[in-house]
Amino acid sequence: MRGRVLSIAGSDSSGGAGIQADLKTITALGGYGATALTALTAQNTEGVSAIEAIDPAFVVEQIRVVLDDIGLDAIKIGMLHRAEVVDAVADFFDSRNDLPPIVLDPVMIAKGGAALLADDAQKSIVDRLISKHTTLLTPNIPEAESLTGLSIETVEEMKHAAKKLLSMGPDAILMKGGHRNGAIVTDVLVTMDSIEIFEHPRVDTQHTHGTGCTLSSAIATGLAQSLSLHDSVERGLRYVEIAIREAPGLGRGHGPLHHGHTVREF
């Protein structure tokens, strides 16, 4: 076991996304996963039926006790849900000088269409977290369009949007291209010094619940294990591709991935 990763995210009762997907991913890639729950959701492969908020002070306390005792090599941030939680987490981050690399997945909308981020929380995420505390931002195209106000259809437009996001403060942007049509999925990694293109065949399936959560936690695990950003992204994308390809086909809607494809059966 190598690499201590904290997931700050919401719970998914179906186990396919959120904290549950993060813990499965971190474990499958050889890391140690800890959690700070930001919200509880009642959901399945067909959608989200209810969300229960968690007190912002309690969210921060979960982060603090893990960081002060176990220690952390990377942090993954997913669903924050409310501006109050964003601000509380940002206040805590502002007070610390011992934070590890932070991968922020700007979770806004569930696969079934339910809003997972309150309207006033997006500005707080940009102003308080993206601008100051983000090593890697991992938006999909709809999220990037919402954050930048740009329309994104082509790979060149993905690059342009990533550069605009980079100007907001993160060290790097991974622009995910899964929402574009075509037989090949193109993802774009942009830093101040480079632009890298990753391509892989599209898997024709509806079982893609939790892909964003899974990818961001996979990359965070790589960073926690001292892999380079390039290698963390490359391994993460390959892990997700196989997990989609080997999805178990559960549920009537967007089913979960096979997070355990790296694990040997006894």
N, C-alpha and C positions, 0 to 999 in steps of 0.2 A: 504494500500500500504506500503510495507516494503522492503527495500534494493534498493540502487541506483547503477545501473549497466551501465557502458559505454561499448558499442560495437565499437571497432575499426576494420572496415571491409569494404568490397566492397558492392556496391548496386547490387541487382538482379532484373531486370525489371519484371520478372515473379512473383516475390513475394515469391518464395519458399525457397530461401536460402539467405545467406548474411545478410546485415543489416535488411532487411524486416523480415526474419525468426527470427532473434535475438529479434527484438522489440516485435513480436507476442509472442514469448516464455516467455520473461521477464514479459510481462503484464499478460499472462495467469497464471503465477506462483506467481503473487501478487507483483512483483517488479516494480521499476520505471526505464525505459530504456532511455538512451541518446546515441548519436552516434557521431562518427568521421569517415566520409567517406574517404576511401583510393583510390577508383577507381569506375568508373561507367561501368557496363556491360549491353550490350543488349543481352538478352538470354531468352529462353523459356525452355520447358521440353525436347526439342530435342537437345539443345546445346547452346553454346555461339557464337554469330556472330560478336561481336565487344567489345573492351575494351578501355575506355577512361581514361587516367591517370589524377590524381589530384596532384597539386603542393605539395611537401613534407612539406613546411612551412605552408601551409594552413591546412594540416592534423594535424600538431602539434598544430596550433592555435585552432582548434576545441576541441582538448583534453584539452588544457590549460584553456580555458574559462569555460568549464563545471566543471573541477576540482576545479577551484578557486572560483566558485560561488555556484553551487549546492552541490558539494562534491560528493565523490564516496565511495561505500562499496565494489566494485569489478570491475575488468576490464576484458572483454573478447576480445581477439585479433583473428581475422580471416584472411581474404585475405589482404596481404600487397603489393603484386604484384611486387614491384621494390626494389632494394637494397637501392636506395635513400630514399624511404619512411621508410624502416627498420631502416636505420642509423639515420634519423631525429627523429623518435619515440624513439629510444634507447638513443640518445643524451638528449632528454627531460627527459626521465626516469632517466638517470644518474644524472640529475640536481635536482631531487626532493627526499625528504626524507619522503613524506607523501603518498606514493602509497599504495593502498589496495591490496588484493590478486589478482593475474593475472592468468587467464586461457588462454593458448595459443593453438589454433587449427591450426596446420601447413598446411594451405590450399595450395595445390600444383596443383591439377588437378580437373577440374569440372566433374560432374557425366557423362556428355556426352563425356569426353575425352580431352577437351580444357585445355591447360596449363594456370594456373592462377598465376604462380610464375616464374619470370625471372630466368634464370640459375644462375646469379651471386648473387641473393638475398638469396639463401638457406644458403650460408656460413655466410652471415651477420646475418641471423636469429639465427643460432647456436651460433656465436661468440658474438653477441650483446644482444640478448633477451633471448634465451634458457639458456645460461650460467649464466645470472645475474638477470633476472627479471621475472622468470616464477615460479609460485606456482604449477600449474598443466599443464602438456603437454598432449594433447589428440590426438595422431596420429592414423590413421588407418594403416593397415598392409602395403600397398604400400608406404605410407609416412614414416613409420618406417624403411622400407627396404632402402629407399632413404637416410634417415638421418644416418643410421648405416652401410650400405653396407652389411647387413646380408640378408640371405634368410629366410623367416618366413613362416612355414606351420603348425607347431604343437603348442599346448598350451605351451609346454616347451620352444619352440623357441620364442614364444611371451614373456615369462618371461625373457628369456636371453636378448632379444633385449631391453626390458623395463629397465633392469638393466644397459645396456650399455648407454641408453639414460639418465638414472638417473645420471650416472657418468659425464654427460655434465653440470650438474648444477641445474636442476629443483628440487623442493621439492618432486614432485610426478609425476608419469606417469600413465595415463589411456590408455592402449593398447586396441584398439577397434578391435573386431574380426569378424565384419560383412562380411569381404571379404573371410573368410574361408567357405568352403562348410559344409553342415550338417544341421540337423533339429534343433540343439541347437546352439545359438550364445553365445560365451564365450568372456567376456571382463575381462581384468586383470588390477588391480590397484596395483601399486608397489610404496612403499616408502622405506626410509632407514631402517625402522623397521618392515615392514610387506608386505605380498603379499596376496591380496584378489581376489577371483574369483566371478564373477557375471555371471549367466546364465539365459537365457530366450528363449522361443520358437521362431524360425525364422518365420516371417510372409512372406508367399509366394506372393510377389507383386513386380511390377516394380516401384511402387510409393514411392520412397525413396529419392527424391530430397531434399537436405538440411538437411539430418540427422545429419551430423557432426556439422554444424553450430548450429542446434537446440540443440544438446546434450551439446555442450560446453557452450552455453548461459544459458541453464537450470542449469548446475552445477555452473556457476558463480553466478546465482541468489541465489542458495542455500547458497553459501559462503557469499554472501552479506547479507543474512538473518540470519547469525550466525549459520547455520547448520554445523555439522562436515563435513570433507571431505567425509567420508564414506556415511553419510546420503545425502549429496549433490549429490554424484554419484548415489546412489541407487534411489533417487527420480527422477533424471534426466533420467536415463535409463528407468524407468517405464513410465515417461511422453512421451518419444520418442516411446516406444513400442506401447502405446495406439494411439499416433498420426499417426504412420504407419498403425496400424490395422484399423483406422477409416479414412484413407486418402480418399479425395473426388473423386479421379479418374479423375482429370483434365489433359488435354493435351494428345498428341500422344506419348510422350516419358516417361521419368522418372518424374512422377507427384509429386506435393507437398504433404506435410503431412497435417493433420488436427490439426493445432496448437491451435485452440480454444476449444479443447474438455473439458477443465476445466471450460469454461465460460458458465454461465447460460443464456439461451435465454429468452428474455422478450416477 
